[in-house]
Amino acid sequence: MKKIGCLLIHGFGGSVYEVSPLAEYLEDKGCRVICPTLKGHTGRKKDLRGITYHDWLDSAEIALKELMQSHEQIIIIGFSMGGLIGINLASKYKVNELITINTPIYYWDFKRIYLNIVRDLQNKEYGNIRRYVKSSGNTTLSSLLHFKLLLTKTKPMIGNINCPVFVTQALDDDTVRKQSAYYIHDRAESKRKKLRFYDHGGHLILRSPSASKLMEDIWECIKGGQRK
């Protein structure tokens, strides 16, 4: 099996921390993995000012071109908004597979957010509350606008995807609703496509106890594609 090049793209307002467990896992399997930091995603709110979704696309595209120079087998893996970026790139370049993880078409499950806050208060753990506060403090109104512009631009492009697709989604994700996974899976024109849900894992599924199962499924999907 030829050495595989994987482009792994993090989410909106996040960092490579969100996806680094998968990067390490795939590197251990012999893949070369590039995880670009999307422009403005330094963890400092001020660095997102003046940044557009075009800058995020450019950040990922530069990394993809680097991989394509040295690898014939290219896998794009996008977490959350990174999946939207992956869809854009997979509709523009010939790649071997596109994998999306908790990628938003329909976002914010307010009922689950409420239940998470109640659970935090009952258990006096506050993990979800801290995450919500941190998330709101890491973004700007302009970056939120450009996230929505990217989503609007990307939705009609899903029908242009004809490479193999693996769509994954945590059912207890409070940021992305499960209908998003159905939307992406059903509209992709790929002859080989797969959809898998995970009962637990939340939005940051790669930092959850479900990460090992998700990563195993991703690797099996990649291996299966190489045998075709």
C-alpha positions in Angstrom: 0.0 0.0 0.0 1.4 3.4 -1.0 2.1 5.9 1.7 -1.0 8.0 2.2 -1.1 11.7 2.6 -3.8 13.0 5.0 -5.0 16.6 5.2 -6.6 17.0 8.6 -8.5 20.3 9.1 -9.6 21.6 12.5 -12.8 23.5 13.3 -14.1 27.1 13.6 -12.5 29.0 16.5 -10.5 25.9 17.4 -7.0 24.5 16.8 -5.1 21.4 15.9 -5.7 20.3 19.5 -9.2 19.2 18.4 -7.8 16.7 15.9 -4.3 15.9 17.1 -5.3 12.4 18.6 -6.3 11.4 15.0 -3.1 12.9 13.5 -1.0 10.8 15.9 -3.0 7.7 15.2 -2.7 8.0 11.5 1.0 8.8 11.7 1.5 5.6 13.7 -0.2 3.8 10.8 2.4 5.1 8.4 0.5 8.1 6.9 1.9 11.5 6.5 -0.4 14.0 8.1 -0.6 17.8 7.8 -2.8 19.7 10.2 -2.7 23.4 9.1 -3.7 26.1 11.5 -6.4 28.1 9.8 -5.5 31.7 9.5 -6.5 33.8 12.5 -6.9 30.7 14.7 -4.2 31.5 17.3 -6.5 31.4 20.3 -6.4 35.2 20.5 -9.7 36.8 19.5 -8.0 39.9 18.0 -6.3 37.7 15.4 -9.6 36.7 13.8 -10.5 40.3 13.1 -10.3 41.0 9.3 -10.0 37.3 8.5 -12.4 35.9 5.9 -13.5 32.4 5.0 -11.3 32.8 1.9 -8.3 32.9 4.2 -9.4 29.6 5.9 -9.8 28.0 2.5 -6.4 29.2 1.4 -4.7 27.9 4.6 -6.0 24.4 3.9 -5.4 24.6 0.1 -1.7 25.4 0.6 -1.3 22.4 2.8 -3.2 20.2 0.3 -0.9 21.2 -2.5 2.1 20.4 -0.4 0.8 16.9 0.2 -0.1 16.4 -3.5 3.5 17.2 -4.5 4.8 14.0 -2.8 1.8 11.7 -2.4 -0.5 10.1 -4.9 -3.0 8.9 -2.3 -4.7 11.9 -0.7 -7.3 11.7 2.1 -9.0 14.9 3.3 -10.4 14.7 6.8 -12.4 17.7 8.2 -13.6 18.2 11.7 -16.6 20.5 12.2 -16.1 23.6 9.9 -13.0 21.8 8.6 -15.4 19.4 6.9 -16.9 22.3 5.0 -13.5 23.3 3.9 -12.8 19.7 2.9 -15.9 19.7 0.8 -14.7 22.8 -1.0 -11.3 21.2 -1.7 -12.7 17.8 -2.7 -14.9 19.5 -5.3 -11.9 21.3 -6.8 -9.2 18.6 -6.6 -9.0 14.9 -7.3 -8.6 13.2 -4.0 -9.0 9.5 -2.9 -11.5 10.1 -0.1 -13.3 12.8 1.9 -14.1 12.1 5.6 -16.2 14.5 7.7 -16.5 14.5 11.5 -19.3 16.4 13.1 -19.6 18.8 10.2 -22.3 21.4 10.4 -25.2 22.0 8.0 -27.7 22.5 10.8 -26.0 23.7 14.0 -26.7 24.4 17.7 -28.9 21.8 19.5 -30.3 24.2 22.1 -32.1 21.4 24.0 -28.9 19.5 24.4 -27.0 22.6 25.5 -29.6 23.2 28.2 -29.4 19.6 29.4 -25.6 19.9 29.5 -25.7 23.0 31.6 -28.2 21.4 34.0 -26.1 18.3 34.2 -23.0 20.5 35.0 -24.8 22.3 37.7 -26.2 19.1 39.2 -22.8 17.3 39.2 -20.8 20.5 40.0 -18.3 19.7 37.2 -18.9 22.7 34.9 -16.9 21.3 31.9 -19.6 22.1 29.4 -20.2 25.6 30.9 -16.5 26.4 30.7 -16.5 25.2 27.0 -19.4 27.4 26.1 -17.9 30.5 27.7 -14.5 29.9 26.1 -16.1 29.3 22.7 -18.0 32.6 22.8 -14.9 34.5 23.9 -12.7 33.1 21.1 -14.7 34.4 18.1 -15.8 37.7 16.6 -19.0 38.8 15.0 -17.2 39.1 11.6 -15.8 35.6 11.9 -19.2 34.2 12.7 -20.5 36.0 9.6 -17.8 34.4 7.5 -18.6 31.0 9.0 -22.2 31.4 7.8 -21.0 32.6 4.4 -18.8 29.5 4.1 -21.7 27.3 5.0 -23.9 29.0 2.4 -21.2 28.6 -0.3 -20.5 25.0 0.6 -24.0 23.5 0.7 -24.6 23.4 -3.1 -21.1 22.1 -3.6 -21.8 18.8 -1.8 -23.5 17.6 -5.0 -20.2 18.0 -6.8 -18.5 15.4 -4.6 -17.8 12.2 -6.4 -14.9 10.7 -4.5 -15.6 8.1 -1.7 -17.1 9.8 1.3 -17.3 8.7 5.0 -19.6 10.9 7.1 -19.3 10.6 10.9 -21.4 12.2 13.6 -21.9 12.0 17.4 -25.5 11.8 18.4 -24.9 13.8 21.6 -23.2 16.7 19.7 -24.6 19.9 21.1 -23.0 22.0 18.3 -24.0 20.0 15.2 -27.4 18.3 14.7 -27.5 14.8 13.3 -29.5 16.0 10.3 -26.3 17.5 9.0 -24.7 14.1 8.5 -27.8 12.9 6.6 -27.6 16.0 4.4 -24.0 15.5 3.5 -24.3 11.8 2.9 -27.5 11.9 0.9 -26.4 14.8 -1.4 -22.9 13.6 -2.3 -22.8 12.0 -5.7 -20.1 9.5 -4.7 -20.6 5.9 -5.7 -19.0 4.7 -2.5 -20.3 6.5 0.6 -20.8 5.6 4.2 -22.6 7.2 7.2 -21.9 6.3 10.8 -23.3 7.7 14.1 -21.8 7.4 17.5 -24.0 7.5 20.6 -21.5 9.4 22.7 -18.6 11.8 22.1 -20.1 15.2 21.9 -18.7 17.8 19.5 -15.1 17.2 20.5 -15.4 13.5 19.8 -11.7 13.1 19.1 -11.1 14.1 22.7 -13.7 11.8 24.1 -13.9 8.1 25.1 -15.4 7.4 21.6 -12.3 8.6 19.9 -10.7 5.2 19.6 -13.7 3.7 17.9 -14.0 6.6 15.5 -10.3 6.5 14.6 -10.5 2.7 14.0 -13.5 3.2 11.7 -11.6 6.0 9.8 -8.6 3.8 9.3 -10.7 0.8 8.2 -12.4 3.1 5.7 -9.1 4.4 4.4 -7.7 0.9 4.1 -10.8 -0.3 2.3 -10.4 2.5 -0.2 -6.8 1.6 -0.9 -7.9 -2.0 -1.8 -10.4 -0.8 -4.4 
